[in-house]
Amino acid sequence: MTTASLRGILLYIGEKVIYTAVFQNTQGEYSFETHVSSHDRIKAWRDIHEKREGENSCLVLLIDGQASVRTFNDIVDKAE
């Protein structure tokens, strides 16, 4: 299996796409969620924003695929 075909398996589920969504709340804190939604990014953006876990959060980034996202606090602050 090629890398491109493996990427396709991980990214696409039928007519849907896996996305990593980055949200920011009113305190400026980030949260990350994985969603499956439409190939149409405008539809996906709206769909994922509606399904968000935190009512007081705003979708700020939409990344194709399932990403392992780490912040400065996750990595640097915990190392000390």
C-alpha positions as CSV (number, residue, x, y, z in Angstrom):
1,M,0.0,0.0,0.0
2,T,1.4,3.4,-0.9
3,T,1.6,6.4,1.4
4,A,-0.9,8.2,-0.7
5,S,-3.5,5.4,-0.6
6,L,-2.9,5.0,3.2
7,R,-3.4,8.7,3.6
8,G,-6.7,8.4,1.7
9,I,-7.9,5.7,4.0
10,L,-7.1,7.7,7.1
11,L,-8.5,11.0,5.7
12,Y,-11.7,9.9,3.9
13,I,-14.5,7.8,5.2
14,G,-17.0,7.2,2.3
15,E,-18.3,10.6,1.3
16,K,-16.9,12.2,4.5
17,V,-13.6,13.6,5.6
18,I,-11.9,13.4,9.0
19,Y,-11.0,16.8,10.4
20,T,-9.1,18.1,13.4
21,A,-10.9,21.2,14.7
22,V,-9.2,23.8,16.9
23,F,-11.5,25.9,19.1
24,Q,-10.8,28.9,21.3
25,N,-12.9,29.8,24.3
26,T,-13.7,33.2,25.8
27,Q,-10.7,32.8,28.2
28,G,-8.4,32.3,25.2
29,E,-7.8,28.6,25.9
30,Y,-7.6,26.2,23.0
31,S,-9.3,22.8,22.7
32,F,-9.0,20.2,20.0
33,E,-11.7,17.8,18.6
34,T,-11.8,15.2,15.8
35,H,-14.9,15.2,13.6
36,V,-16.1,13.5,10.5
37,S,-17.9,15.8,8.1
38,S,-18.5,16.9,4.5
39,H,-15.8,17.2,1.8
40,D,-17.2,20.7,1.3
41,R,-15.2,22.8,3.8
42,I,-17.8,25.5,4.1
43,K,-20.4,22.8,5.1
44,A,-17.9,21.1,7.3
45,W,-17.0,24.3,9.1
46,R,-20.6,25.1,9.9
47,D,-21.4,21.4,10.8
48,I,-18.4,21.1,13.2
49,H,-19.0,24.5,14.8
50,E,-22.6,23.4,15.5
51,K,-21.4,20.1,17.0
52,R,-18.6,21.6,19.2
53,E,-18.4,20.4,22.8
54,G,-18.1,23.9,24.3
55,E,-20.9,26.4,23.7
56,N,-18.6,29.3,24.6
57,S,-15.9,28.3,22.1
58,C,-15.3,29.4,18.5
59,L,-13.9,27.3,15.7
60,V,-10.6,29.0,14.7
61,L,-8.8,26.3,12.6
62,L,-9.9,23.3,10.6
63,I,-7.2,20.8,9.7
64,D,-7.7,17.9,7.2
65,G,-7.0,14.6,8.9
66,Q,-6.6,13.5,12.5
67,A,-3.7,15.5,13.9
68,S,-2.0,15.1,17.3
69,V,-1.9,18.8,18.4
70,R,0.2,20.0,21.3
71,T,0.5,23.5,22.7
72,F,3.4,25.2,24.4
73,N,1.8,24.4,27.8
74,D,1.5,20.7,26.9
75,I,5.2,20.4,26.0
76,V,7.4,23.0,27.6
77,D,5.6,23.8,30.8
78,K,5.2,20.1,31.7
79,A,8.9,19.4,31.1
80,E,9.9,21.7,33.9
